[in-house]
Amino acid sequence: DPELAVDIQNGVGDNSTDIELELGNDGAMIGSSFEENENMKIQELTQQLLLERERSASLRKTIDLLFNHIEVHTQDLSKTVQYIADKVKEIESVGKKPQNL
């Protein structure tokens, strides 16, 4: 027996839906709605979006921690370089002073 397909359009105002009804080989009615499939896809995509937002937030935290670490390290290096520059100036000034014999 070939399958019998019937399209039913059910609509009231803005809430119209297309429902496809099929009679399978055993005579049982199989119902599927395009809107149900769309809603399922929307739910899947929404879930994926939420997961990607969480992943993005996690990566953002990691990047922020990394940049904070870099900033602290840069400040420490800057202080070290300044200390060395001050010591070099001090040594140079001692070398330029006339020595009392």
Secondary structure, 3 states (H helix, E strand, C coil): CCCEEEEEEECCCCCCEEEEEEECCCCCEEEEEHHHHHHHHHHHHHHHHHHHHHHHHHHHHHHHHHHHHHHHHHHHHHHHHHHHHHHHHHHHHHHHCCCCC
